[in-house]
Amino acid sequence: MLSRIAESLFWTGRYVERADDTARILDAYLHRLLEDPWSDEDAACRSLHAILGVAADPVRPCDIDQVLERLAFDRAGGGAIEGALGAARENARRAREVVSTEMWECLNSTWHGLTELRAAARRTGPHAYLGLVRSRAALFFGLADSTMNRDDGWRFVVLGRSLERVDMTARLLAVRVLAAVHAPDWPTLLNASGADESFLRAHGGRAGDSASVAGFLLLSRDFPRSVLHALSTAEACLAALGDQRRGGDAYGRRDPALLPVGRMRTRLEYLDPEVLRNGLPGLLRDLQEACTESARAVAERYFPFDGPVTWSQEGV
């Protein structure tokens, strides 16, 4: 597979997952503000900016309209929903010979339908807009699983999705654990992660404490959006890519992209429960650093860029 195709597939997976996670987070926060009219809108909006790594204006009050314009409707920023979907569509277009027709049509129709939904969201609220983004992201990854061969192309899509999922979940937890004034409560955090119903089933309907919520989002082997599950998936993809492409051993131990993912997966597998109560900030920071390190190593190994080729006249 050409490195440019592999890179496009990797970033398609990352950007679709980013749009999905951002839509989930925005939807959860908006529901909390609607259900509790006494909520501090400025604090909640600043929390959204903190989770997504976007600097909020330190002086001007922050409201939902500003959040939607910047984190949902902005087509120029890769951290906003429309910016992420536009980047995903462009990357999928570059890899049209690998992605299935149904996957491309899913992204293309979603992109062209956002303009009308954006106008409706400004008039009547963003629920339908955010719901479409979430359902289309689920459809896209479902189509990837059902219409792509389980080859390197599929692995790059899933790898991008998995690394982005780990990073976004760590961001959510970090804002809550740091106990900022604008931190989300645990039910909102579970809802933003798509884990509220699965958590209640796993815990017999009990709400649970902070350690149990953090433990579920980090350590659950059965919940597909947990950090451990995403790390295990990323590790399997990297091991298969390394074994096929570079002749390394079956475990990919010489793969610099695999090492940080494998270390964090092993660390979570044998995590001391006390860390969930007293050591979460350091653990979450290490998770984000591992994702960054792995993504950088993936780019260096599979997406090399030597710069443009320049021609010179013979004998000059």
N, C-alpha and C positions, 0 to 999 in steps of 0.2 A: 504494500500500500504506500502511495506517495505520502511524504511527511505533511504536505499541505492538506491532504484529505484527512489524515489522522488528526491534525490540529483542528480542523473545522468540526469534525465529529465530537472531539473532546469539548470544545467550547459550546457547541450546540447543546450538549447535555448539561453543562454548567449553567448556561443562560436560561434554559427552560426551567431548570430547578430553581434558579434565583427568582424568576418571575412567579413561580408557584409559591415559594416560601414567603416572598414579599406580600403576595395577595392574601395568604393565610394570616400573616401577622396583622396587616391592615384591617382585615375583616374582624379578627378577634378584638382588636382595640376599639373599633367603631361600635361593635355590639356592647362592649363594656360601658362606653360613654353613653349610649342610648339607654341602657338599663339603669344606670346610676346618674341621674341628672346633676348630682352634687359632685361628680368627679372633677378633678382639676384638668381641664382640657389642655392647658399649656404644658403641664407636667407630662401628661400622656403623650402629647405630640413630640415633646423633647425625648421621651423614651424611645419612640419610634425612630427618630433620627439617630439616637445612640446605638440601637440595635443594628441598623443598616449601615453604620459607619459614615453618616452624612452629617456634616456640621450644621447645627441650627443657629439662627441669628441670636446672639447672646442678649440683645436688648429688645428687639421687637417681639411682642407676644406671638406665640405660635398656635395656629388653629387648624382644624381639620381640612379646610379648603386649601391652605398652604401645603399641608402634608400631601394631599392628593395630587396637587399640581407638581410637586417636586419628586414624590416617591412612586407615583402611579402613572401620571400622564406625560412625564418628561421623556421625549423620544431621543434626546441627545445624551442622556446619562445612562450608563450601563447598570447602575444600581437601581433604577426605576423600572417598573413593570414594562412599560412600553419600550423603553430603551433596551431592556434585556430581551424582549421578544423580537424586536427588530434585529438585534445582533444575532439571535438564534436563527432567525429566518435567513439572514445573509450568509451565515456559516453553512446552513443546510443547503442553500443554493449552490455554494461552492463544492459541495459534496453530493450533488444530485445523482452521480453515477453509483453511489453507495446507499444512500437513504432510499427507502421505498417511496413509491408514488403516494401512498396513503399518508406517510409521515410528512412529506412535503406539503400535501394539500391541507393537512391539519394546521401546520404553521402558517401557510399562506392565507388560508381563509380566516384564521384567527386574527392575523395582522390587519387584513382589510376590513374586518368587522369591528375593530376597536374604535374607529372614528365615530361611528353612530352610537356605540355604547358609551363612549366618553361624553358625548353631548347629552345623552340621557342621564348619565351619572351626575352631571353638573346640575341637572334640573331636579331629579327625584332621589338622588342618593346612589352610592357606588355599589350596592349589594349585588345587582345583576352583573355589573362589570367585573367585580372580583370573583363572583361565582363562575363566570365564563372562563376566566383565566385559569382558575383551579381545575375545572373540568377538562379544559383543552390540554393542560399540562399532563393530567392523568391519562388522557386519550393518547397523547403523543408517546409517552413512555410505554403505554400498553401496546401501541402499534409497533414500537421498536422491539418489544419482546415477542410479538406474534408475527412480524413480517420480515425481520432481519435474520440472516444466518448468524449462528453463534461464533462469529469469526472476530478478527481484530477490529473491524468497524464497529460492531456491536459493543465490544469491550471498551472502546474509547468513549462511546456515548455513556455507558453505565459508569465508567470511571469518573468522568466529569460530573455526572449527577451525584455520585457518592461523596466526592470530596467537597462539593458545594453544600451538600446536606449536612455533613459534619460541621463545616464552618458556620453555617447559619444557626444550627442548634446550639453550638457553643456560644455564639453571640447572644442568643436569647437568654441562655442560662447566666451568662456573665453579667448582663444588666440586672438581673434579679438578685444574684448572689452578692453583688457589690453593694446592695441595699441603698441604691440611690433614691433620692426623694421621688423620682419619676419611675421607679421600678414597677413592672407589672406584678399583679398578684399571681399565685400559683395556678388557679383555675384558668386565668387568661393565658398564661404561658402554655398550659396543656392544650388549650383550644388553638392557639397559634401554631402549635406543633402538630396539629391533627391527631393528638393523642388522648383527648379527654375521655372518649368512650372506651378505648382500649385500656386505659389506665384503670377506670372504674371496674371493668370486667376482671382485670388481673388482680385487683385488690378487693374483690367482693363487694363493690359498691361503696367502699369507704373512701373518704376524701384524702386521707393520708397527710403526712407532714412534708416539710421541705426535703428531707433526706430521701423519702420514698418517691417523691416526684422526680427529683434529680436522678435518683437511681434508675427509675424506669426509662427516662429519656436517654440516659447514658449507657445502661447496662443490659437492657432487655434483649434477649436473643430472638424473641418471637415478633417483636414490633418492628416493621420494616423501616421506620423512620428513626429508629434509635441510632445513637452514635456507634455503638458496638456493631450493630448489623451493617451500617454503612461502611465502617472500616473493614469489616470482614469481606464485604463485597469488593471494595477497592483493592484489597490485598489479593483476592483471587484473580481479579482482572490483571493486575500488575505481574503476578507470578506467571500467568499464562502468556502475556505479552513478552516478558523477559525470556522465558524458556524457548519460545518459538523464534524470536528475532535475533538473539545474540548468542545462542548456544550456551547459556548459563545452566546451572544445575536446576533441578525441578522446583526448587524452592525460591529461586530468584535472589539468592543471598548476596549476589554481586550487584544487584540493581539498587542504585542510590535513591530511586523513587520509591522503592518498596520498603526500605529500611525504616523511615520515620513512621509509615503507616503500620508496619508490623510491630514496631516497638509500642506504639500507642494501643494497638489492639491487644497485645499481650498484657500491657499494664492494666487495661480495663478488665481483662479476663480474671486477673488475680488481685483486683483492687481491694484494699483494706476498707471495710465499711465506714471506718472513722473518717476517711477522707471526704466522704459525702457530707459530713457535718462541719469539718474544720479545714479541709484542704482544697475545696472546690476552686477558688480563684486561680491557684497555681495550676491545677489540672486543666482547667478550661483554656488558660493561656498556652499551655503546652499543646493542647489539641489544635488550636489555631495555627501555632507555629509549625506543627507537623504537617498540616494541610498545605501551608505555604511552601514549606521545604519540598514536599512531595510534588506539588504542581510545578515548581521551578525545575526539579530534576526531570520530570516528565517532558517539559519543554526542551531542556538541553539534550535529552537522549533521543526523543522521537521527532521533535520539530526543529531540527537544526536550521539555522539561517546564516549563510556565508556572505550575504550582501550581494548586490547586483554584479553581474558579470560585465566587465569592461573590455572592449576590444581595442587593440592597437595595431597599427600598420606594421607589417613585417619589415624588420630592419630599422625601425625607428626607435 
